Amino acid sequence: MSTKDVFNEGNNLSLPVPTNTKSGSPVRVGGLNAIAQTDEGAGGNPAGSASCQLKGVHLVSVTGAVANVGDPVYIDPANNGVNVTNTNPVFGHALETKTAAAAEIRVRLTN
């Protein structure tokens, strides 16, 4: 076994997040997509960081119509929500369809 391993899978990490990020919020940190598992600065994280999950399927509020299961959804670069605007970075893929109104759907994170 390598003595250089830090985290075996690295799917649950404390990462820097925007001020006032709440548990359950979608975030993008550099090129990493995640769901905050704690509020920013809570759960043993320093101010400015939150425990984040980098894999799995999560309920995420998505703005815009999703026509097909498997369609990509995108995160606003300023961490202001997830939408169907394909000029933003890919956040994950929809596991449900929905109309144009903002609504929570199951999204599989992409990393």
C-alpha positions in Angstrom: 0.0 0.0 0.0 1.3 3.4 -0.9 2.3 5.7 2.0 1.2 8.7 -0.1 -2.5 8.0 0.0 -4.5 10.7 1.7 -8.1 9.7 1.1 -9.0 6.3 -0.4 -11.8 7.6 -2.6 -11.9 11.3 -1.8 -15.7 11.6 -2.2 -16.4 13.3 1.1 -14.2 16.4 1.6 -14.2 19.7 3.4 -14.0 22.3 0.6 -14.1 26.0 0.4 -17.7 27.2 -0.4 -19.4 30.6 -0.8 -20.4 32.4 2.4 -23.7 31.3 3.9 -23.8 28.0 1.8 -26.4 25.8 3.4 -26.5 22.0 3.7 -28.1 20.5 0.6 -26.8 23.3 -1.7 -25.2 22.5 -5.0 -21.7 23.9 -5.3 -18.9 24.0 -7.8 -15.4 24.3 -6.4 -13.0 24.8 -9.3 -13.9 21.8 -11.5 -15.5 19.8 -8.7 -19.3 19.4 -8.4 -20.6 18.7 -5.0 -23.6 18.9 -2.6 -22.8 20.6 0.7 -23.5 18.2 3.6 -23.1 20.9 6.3 -23.7 24.6 6.5 -20.6 26.7 5.7 -18.4 26.8 8.8 -20.4 24.1 10.7 -19.7 20.5 11.5 -16.1 21.0 12.4 -15.3 22.9 9.2 -13.5 26.2 9.4 -15.3 29.4 8.3 -15.5 29.4 4.5 -15.7 25.6 4.2 -18.3 22.9 4.3 -18.4 19.1 4.2 -19.2 18.2 0.6 -20.3 15.0 -1.1 -18.8 14.6 -4.6 -20.7 11.6 -5.9 -24.1 10.1 -5.9 -27.7 11.1 -6.7 -29.2 14.1 -5.0 -32.4 16.1 -5.1 -31.5 19.4 -6.8 -33.7 22.3 -7.7 -33.3 22.8 -11.5 -34.6 25.8 -13.5 -35.8 25.1 -17.0 -37.4 22.2 -18.8 -35.7 18.8 -18.7 -37.0 16.7 -21.7 -35.1 13.5 -21.2 -33.7 11.3 -18.5 -29.9 11.6 -18.9 -30.0 15.2 -20.1 -27.1 17.3 -18.6 -27.9 20.1 -16.1 -25.5 22.9 -15.5 -24.4 25.0 -12.5 -24.2 28.7 -12.6 -20.5 29.6 -12.3 -21.2 31.9 -9.3 -22.9 28.9 -7.5 -26.3 30.6 -8.0 -28.2 27.4 -8.8 -28.6 24.7 -11.4 -30.3 25.1 -14.7 -30.5 23.8 -18.3 -28.3 26.6 -19.8 -25.6 24.8 -21.6 -23.2 27.7 -21.6 -22.5 26.9 -17.9 -20.4 24.1 -16.6 -22.0 20.6 -16.5 -23.1 19.7 -12.9 -24.7 16.4 -13.5 -27.4 14.5 -15.4 -31.1 14.5 -14.8 -32.7 11.2 -13.7 -36.2 12.7 -14.2 -38.0 15.0 -16.6 -39.8 18.2 -15.7 -41.4 21.3 -17.0 -39.8 24.7 -17.2 -40.7 25.8 -13.7 -37.9 25.4 -11.0 -38.4 22.1 -9.3 -36.4 19.5 -7.4 -35.4 16.4 -9.4 -32.9 13.6 -8.9 -29.5 14.5 -10.4 -26.5 12.3 -10.7 -23.4 14.4 -10.0 -20.7 14.5 -12.7 -17.0 14.6 -11.6 
